[in-house]
Amino acid sequence: MLLCVHVPAYRLAVARRGIASADELIVLADKADRGRVLEVDDRAHALGARRGQTVLQACAAAGGARVLVHDAPYAHTVWEDMLDDLDALSPLVDDAAEGTAYIEMRGCDGTASDWIARAHTVLARFDLPVRAAAGPNKFAARAATYVRDGCICTAEEAEPLLAPLPLEVLDVEPAIVERLHLLGVATLGELARLPHGPFVRRFGARAARWHECARGIDPTPFLPRPYALQIEAVAFGEGSAAQEEQVYFALRVLAERVCSDLGRAGKAAALLRTTFECENGDLRELDAGFAQATADPRVVLDILRAKLEGLMFDAPVTGLKLQALRLEECGTFTTLFSGTQPDPQMLAVAFERLQAVGDTQAHQAHVRPAHLLESRFTMADFMCHGEPNNVILSERFALGETRSRRAAERAERDEAGTPTQLRMLPVREIAVRMRGNAPASVDARPVVNCAGPWRVDDGWFESDHVARDEYDVLLDDGMLWLVYKQGGKWYLRGAYD
């Protein structure tokens, strides 16, 4: 027997928890200005407000309705707290979606009525319209909550109990419900009486499940909610630390405790969160990530020291808490030629120190296919979290490989034919004198050799259409430049090193 706990219109119910008046019309939207309606209460629905409308349309239909903005993180936190409280009923809890959970009550003391009463007791503190019902499977148990709160549905009673319920209980698309209404099918009982074969052939393979659910059959497996492993170390009530060395000593002790627990659990942490409590009551959290998950206390302390180099406190530290987050299976990434790879942990320490002493954020380049050189990469903040960052860290190295082979073949810079790297420069206009179809001089500097042109024509169907001819030019002083002509003007784009 499964127990279903369901909160109708969960997002709306959470949003209106702090509203004293129950008679006020409520419309829940994703944002206040130019937003879309996510949920409406029964009274606003009766006046014509619907999900999917704009806020302006819903307010016009339900005059005087109050618009609330959905707070997704808060709603998720409330639901996680409710799931934690449901553990008091049974350790097997299936989190179907926010607002709906199933509890396996096999082997638990009491009857179904006792289980329902306990569910209401443990969830009473949330002040939400919770409905609880029991059934032989997941769909029957949830559908029983639509019949009434406290409904108990056995396997023999499932089909007749579900027959008068509307099709919306199936959670199918509104367009499918409208099509079924046109066929004269408005309830689960009418759907169950349809011939299985023709119904499935008309609406597809997924219609087979609708037909089974309408008859009280649901083979969906029960998936217990996984439990997160919490590894942390705390130091409170042991005096205060007013000097840097004292804080580092306390962090060393906590790091050894956390890493010891990680080792016993066979885990490694990809992210650590340090909480500092000061004597004046201030709380400060500091997240430290790693290039790869680790359980080495020396690496942990090195990263924490690097993060703390630019941190200042207004009062002595009286409490510390170190939490291991993003746990992964313990192991080490290896490569066939490991000697050519930089140490990811040392790289992480270096970047943390750079960020601690400066205001500029380190960046990393992500290469992508594109016709334009400047479109072949994107720059993003460098992160040492999660998997190792075997990425290119500058524009120069991001684009060098894409042009080095072409430059080596056509420029003949040296006899050995050493591949060159393209270093992107700020685009500036230059003066170019032509001899025939090739540049003869650039900014009055003679051109010794030239390769090109290479035609670039990109975005012809967009407003920022780019059409230009690119050249590699070797100057008399040994400089190898990438220049291009766009329109009637010439520009310098980069230099080969």
N, C-alpha and C positions, 0 to 999 in steps of 0.2 A: 504494500500500500504506500502510495506517495502522497505527501502533503505539499500543497501548492500555496505559496504566499504571494499575493498579487496586490499591487497598488495601482488602481485605475488612473490613467493619465498621470504617470509618476512625475514627469517633469513639471507639470502644472501644479501638482499637489505639493511638491517641494518648494516651488516658487511662492506659493501663497501661504506658507507656514506662519509667517509673521503678520498676516492680515487678520485683524480681529473680526471684521464684518464678513459674514458668510453669504450675505445677499448681494455683494458687489460683483458686477460683471467683470470677468477676468479674461484677458487675451494674452497668451504667452508668445513672444516673438524672439527671433535670433538676435536682433538688434533694434534699438529704439527708432533710429532714422532709416527709412527706406528698407525696413526689415520684412521678413516673411513670417507668417503665423505658424507656430509649431503646434500649439494646443489651444483649445477654447473650452470653457466650461459649458455645462448643459444649457444654461439660460442664454448665453451668447450664441450657442449653436442654434437654439430655437428661433433666434432673431435673424439668422442668416450668416453668421460668422463661420468661416470654415478654415481648416488647415490648408496651407498653401497660398492663401490670399496674402496680399500686401497688408501692412498694418493700416494703411489708409482705407482700404476696402473693408477690412474687418470692423474698424471703428465707425465707418459709415453705415454698415449693416446693423451693428449693435451699438447704437448711440449711447454715449456715457460709459463705455467699457474702459476699464483700467488696463493699460498695457504694461506687462512685466517682461523683463529681459532675462532670457535663460542663462543661468550661471552653471555651465557644464562642469567645471572642477568641483564646485560645491555640491552639486547633485551627485557626482560620482563618489565624493567623500562620504556623504550621507548613506549612500547605498552600501558602500564597503563596511561602514559601521553596522548597518542592519544585518549584513551577512555574518559579521563577526558575532553578533548577539544570537543569531540563529544556531550557532554552534552549540548553544546550551541545550537544544533539542536533540540534535544528532550531529556527529562529525561528518556525515555525508550530505553535502549541500551542493546542488547544481545551480550555478549562476546562469540562467537562461538569457537574461537581459536586465537592464536597470528597471526595477519595478516588478520583476517576476523571478521567483526562485522555487526550486523543488527540493524537498527534504526526504531522504529515504528513512522511513520509520521502522523498517523491519528489525525486530529484536528489541525495540524500545518498549518500556513499560506503559500500560494504560491503553485506552481505546482511542479511536479516531477523534471522538469528541474531546477527550483529554488533551490530545496533541494540539488540536485547534485552539483550545483555551490557553495552553502554554505559549503558543505562538503569539497570541494577542498580548499575553502578559510580558513577554520579553521585548516586544516591539512597542509597548505602550508609550515609552519615553520619547518616541520620535514624532508623536502627534500627527500621524498620517492616516488616511482612510484605508487601513489594511484589511484585505479580505483573505480568509484562509478556508481551504476546502481540501477534501481528500478524494482520491480516485485511483483506479487500477493502473493508469498510465499517465504520462505527462499531459497529453491533450485533454483527456477526460478530467483530470484534476484541475487544470486551469479553466476549462469550460464550466466546471461546477462553481467556480467563484463568480461567474456571471449569473448563475441561477440565484444564488443567495450566499451570504457569508455564513460559514459553518456547514455547508452542504457536504454530505458524505455520499459518494457515488461508488457502488460496487460494479463488478464486471457485468453482471446480469442487468443492472439498471442503467448502464451507460447509454445505450442507443435510445431508449424512450426518453431519458432525461435530457439528452442533447437535441432531440428532434425539434422542439419549438424555438431553439436559439437562432439568431440571425446569422447570415453568412459572414459578417464581419469578425466573428469569433475565430475564423480560420486565419486571419492576418494575411489575406491575399490583396492584390492590387485593387484599388477602387474601380479601375476599368474592367477587371474580370467580374467583380460583383455586379456592375451595371449590365454586362453581357448576360450573366445568369438571370438577372431580374427580367430582362427582355424575353428570356425563355420561360418565364413563369416560375423560376426557382428563387425563393426568398429565405428559406430556412434550411437548417442542416437535415431535417427529416426529408424534405423534398429533394435535396441533393442526394441523400442516401438511396432514394427510390429510383434514381436514374440508372439505366443499364451501364454497367461498368465499361465494357468495351467501346461502344460509340462515344461515351463521355470522354474517355482518355484519348481516343483518336482525334477528337475535335479540339481539346484544350491542351494536349501534350502530355508527356510522361509525368510531369509534376501533379497533374490532376488525379493520378492514382492515389497519392497521399491524401488529397482533399476528400476523396471518396471514402478512404479507410477511416479518416478522422470523423467524418460525419456518421459513421457506423460505430464509433466508440473504440476504434482500433488505432493504436499508435505505436509503431515499432521503434521510435526514436530512442536511442540508448541513453541511459543516465550517466552523466559525466560529472563526477565529483569535483568540487572546486579545489585547486591545488593550494597548499599552504606554503607561504613564503618563509624561508629560513632567515631568522633575524640573528645577526652577529654584531655585537657592539660591546664596548667597554666604557665604564663611567668612573669619573673621579670627582666626587662632591663631598663637602664637609671635611676636607683634609687640610684646611688652611687656604691662604691666598698666595698667588704668584705675582709679584710686582716686577720681576726681572725676566729678561728674555731667556736666560739659561734655565730658570725654574720652569717656565712653560715648556721648553724643549725636553727637559727631563721627564715631566709628566706625560708629554706626548710619546716619548720613547717607551715608557711603561705601558701605556694604552696600546701602542702599535704592536708590542710584543704579545700582549694578551689577545688582541684581535687576530693577529696572524697565527697564533697558536690554535685558536678556535677554528680558523679557516683550514689549517692543516689537518686537524682531527676530522673535520667534515669533508675533506677532499675537495675543497673549493678554493677559488681565487677571486679577488675583488677587482673589478674594473673601475670602481668609483668609491671614494671615501668621503664621508661628510663629517666635519668636525664642528661641534657646537661649543661656543665659549660663553660662559656666564660670568659677568663682571660684578664687582662689589656694589656698583651703583644700580644694579638691576638690568643692565643692558644684556641682550642676547644677540649673538652674532653667529651665523652659519657660514662655513667655508667648504666648498666642494673641491676635491682634488682628484683628477682623473689620471689614468695611466695609459701608456702606449699599448700595453697588453696587460691583461689581468695578472695580478701577482699576490703572493702570500709571503713575501720576503719583508721582514720588518725594517731592514736597512733601506730598501727602496722606498718603502712607505714613509720613513722618517725624512729621507732626502727630498721627496716631493713636498711633504708638509713644511719643511724648513724653507724651501723655495717659495712656497705660497705665502708664508708668513713674513717674508723679507720686506714687503711693502705694506704691512698691516700695522695700524696703530690703535691702542686701546686707551680710553679715557680714565679707566680705573683698573685696579688689580684684578686678575682673573681668579675667581673662586670656584669654578666648576668647569669640567671638561667632559665631553662625550664624543666618542669616535665610533661611527657606524660604517659597516661594510655594505656597500650597495652594488647592484649589478653583479651578482655572484655568477661565476662560470665554473665549469669543470676544470679542475686543476690540470695544468699541462704547460708545455713550452712550445712556441712556434719555432720550427726549424726549417732551414733551407738547405739545398744541396751545396751551395757555395756560401756558407754563412760568413766567411771572412770578409766578403765584399759588402755586407749589409751593416748599416750603423746600428749601434745598440739602442733599441727603442726607449729603454728606460732613461738612458743618459740624454737622449733627445728630449724626452718629456721634462726632465729636470732643467735643461737649458732653456726651454721655452717658458717654463714657469718663472724662472729667474728674470728673463727678459721682460715678461709681463709685470713682474713685481716692481721693477725699477723704472719702468717707462709707461707712458700712457698709450702707446701704439700697440695695436693687436697684430700678432704674427698672422700671416696669411699662407694659404696653400692653393695651388692651381689645380683645377680639374680639366683635363684635356677632353675635347669633344670634336666630332667631325664637323667641318664647316668649310666653305670656300674662302671666306675672308680670314686673314691671319688674326685680326683682333677678335674674331668670333670663335677661334679654335680653343679658347680656354675661358673659364670663369674663376674668379678669385673669391675665396670664402675664408672665414676665420679658421685658423689652425686649431684642431682639437686633438688632444692626445687620449681620448676616451675610446674604449672598445677595442677594435682590432688594430693591428699595427698600421701606422700611417706610412706606407711605402708610396708616397705621393711626391710630386714635384713641387718645390717650394718657391718658385719664382717664375715670372714671365719668361725670363731668359731660357731656363731649362724646359719650360712647358712647350715652347715653340721651336727650340733649336733643332730637335730631331726631325721635325717636319720639313725643314728647309736645308739641313746640313748636306744631305746627299745630293740635292740638286745643285747647291752652291759648289760642292767639291767637284762635280762633274763638269760644270760649265765655266767656273771662274779660273781654274788652273792656278790657284794661288801659290802652290809650291809643288816641287817635283814629286814629293812623296804622296801627294794627294790626301793629306790629313783632313778628316771631316771637320767642318767648322760648326760653331754654334751661333745662332742668330740672337742678338741682344736687341730687344725692342726699345726704341727711343721715342721720346715725345714727338708727335707729328709736327713738322714745321715746313713752311714753304721754302723752296730752293729755286735757284736760277739754273736752268739747263739749256745748253746750246747743242743743237742737233747737227749731225753730219749724215745726210741720207736718212735712214730709218733708225739710227743708233745715237745715243748721247755722246757728244764729243767732249764736253766739259760740264762739271757740276760746281757751281759757285766759283767759277773761274779756275778750277783745278782740273787739269787734263785727265781724261779717261784713258787708261792703258788698255783695258779689255772690257767687254760688255757681253752679257748673256740676256736673252729675252727678245721680244716681250712675251709675257705670259698674260693672257687676257682673263680678267676677273669680271664676271657679270652676275651679280647676286641681287635677289629681292626685286626683280623686274616687275612683280605684281604688287609691290608695296610702295608706300609713299617715300621711304628712304632708299630708293633704288641706287645701287652702287655699280658703276661701270668704269673700269680703269685698266691700264696696262702697267705691269710691273717689270722692272729691270734689276739685274745684279750688275753693279759697275765697280771695276777695280781702278782706283785712283793712282796717280803717280807716286804718292807717298806710302803706298801699301794698304791703304784703307779699302775695305770691301763693304760697299753700302747696298742696301735695298731701297730703291726709289720707285716711285710710280707717278704716272700722269693721269689725272682725273679732270675731265673738262679741258680747259686750256691751261691748267696750272700743274706744276710739278711739286712733289712732296717727298721728304725723307721719312722712311718708316723704320729702319733698323740698320744695325751694323753687325758684320760677321766677325767673331773672335777666333 
